[in-house]
């Protein structure tokens, strides 16, 4: 008991010490969070909290946007210019690229507003306000007797609250999100702008310098940025794309600092982090490691090898597949790093120590013991009961749902809603047809055959869908022969065939199409697998919610930040290097000298190739007002700000709320950061705004864009 008590004390001390840098904080709670306010000021913050977020007056957060729903961005001019990462704009840049106009390789700059390129599927989202609606949501679920009844009641009232927002103002979107494993609920009110145009993209030798090799690594020398512009109607309101739209005039423009930073400088990040699982039990972490993470590692590794081979062979395939390869490989490498870090940093052992401390606390409090005496045994049993099926579902999702593009097309066809609003139907039709522009059937066939083999290799035969029996009986077990036949006989392998469906051709029997028929079989199997663990999954959901609530009660004097869930968050800390392992110390910034070193080290590697004219410009040493105090050009820097996926493109501000750069990556040594924060190791990698402006002005000849910016003096 004494040992457990010591563990509790140590954990409590660690939690309080980590507070300075750990946490993705809700803006709506900042005023109440006196501890966060105090710590930020101690670290150097020079502006009041109500200047960071204020739903009644323009504030710094008004300059920050959710970019496309998958990244973040920051508004930097009175005419709606937005800075985000190159990899966030990568899909849009790719869509406008061709072998003749290779904007991925060479970059892009619109010399006038007329040359700025529209992106129909892209939008930016501004947060207007947040509101705690926990009491209303939980009140609606108070009479629920089962977890299913609770979920139905909660989902229903969340939907009602959300709809109330758009019913009052059609330009607004309301979204209610769950926090702390479903113990709290907050409403976020947004306004979306759907006309977002590409303005500037550096060449990939800047924006993707190092590609997969350097991804998630420090030291880094990647100028990961791109520039877009928001357009609005003549009343500055949201509008779909139209040639008549005009540049958007924002509530707040983020000022830009050219003064840089020093070791220990205050730094804060505002953006939309995707998801973390900091309060997940050790049982859940084990499931994640052996399930979805390992499935991504195994299956995507096979798929990407096929893609990369053909991308390296043919320029047209490189352009077609660049964006999807980039997205896939990013999470693939993340999963590799996460599983390694969990083991190396003994994350499971730390989680189990925290759980042991919680067990003791529950035992020592009669009112808690009465409610939670079976909490841990129930969680352990429930996770054990779904382990095998959950793992199979993870491989199923990677092999089929996220696997061959023909299957993905068939899924979308099956889910197509002709009864939706006409505008939405037309948009979805165009989106479906556009998929063929980036599809090579010979590559997809090879991927499909590889996915069928990989799935069969990794799971028990009871999880095999009916198609495997068909392959055995009709094709003598020859997977390639089956795939060849499938692609030869399906009508949806071409736009012409898809149009028969979209035009509702009565001579086309959708269900008899072999690709659609296959997809139906896959859906049935996926549903069966999910249903077989539905009851135990409900038990896990309830157990994790009770576990999270109990942990917060045990540390009632601590301000717990909620897990990331794609809502706007603030993180703060300081600029500084770190020691990844004994005998190695990394500095807090890199310069263009490192670019030349990597070009030489990786000679012949296309991922590190840089245009001669750019190398000449960088070697001149003429960096003007963008140079650091030593006359050198900084490229990237690191801070201990707490970030995760979705934070890409997040604004990194100094103590005065001036832009220092854009967050774009984490570091390899702390890849378990979605599960546990490691203050000594975890670092946020950002691209220096001075390097961005130098590339825009000196290399891209986009001085007029730089003149739009609000540069602090």
Secondary structure, DSSP 8 states (H G I E B T S, - for coil): -HHHHHHHHHHHHHHHHHTTT---EEGGGTTT-HHHHHHHHHHT--S-GGGT--TTS--GGGGEEEETTTEEEEE-BTT-EEEE-HHHHHHHHHHT--SSS-HHHH-EE-SSGGG-EE-TT--EEEEEEEEE-HHHHHHHTTT--SHHHHHHHHHHHHHHHHHHHHHH-TTEEEEEEEETTTTEEEEEEEEEE-EEEEEEE--HHHHTTTHHHHTT-SS------EEEEEEE-TTS------TT-EE---S----B-SS---TT-EEEEEE------TT--HHHHHHHIIIIIHHIIIIIHHHHHHHHHHHHH-HHHHHHHHHHHHHHHHHHHHHHHHHHHHHHTTHHHHHHHHHHHHHHHHHT-HHHHHHHTTHHHHHHHHHHHHHHHHHHHHHHIIIIITT-HHHHHHHHHHT--TTS-HHHHHHHHHHHHHGGGG--HHHHHHHHHHHHHHHHHHS-GGG--THHHHHHHHSTT-HHHHHHHHHHH-GGGSHHHHHHHHTT-TT--GGGSHHHHHHHHHHHHHHHHHHHTHHHHHHHHHHHHHHHHHHHHHTTTS-------SS-EEEEEEB--EEEETTEEE-SEEETHHHHHHHHHTTT-GGG---HHHHHHHHT---GGGS-TTS--EEEEEE-----TT-TT-EEE-TTS-EEEEEEE--GGGTTTTT---TTT--EEEEEHHHHHHIIIIIS--HHHHHHB-B--
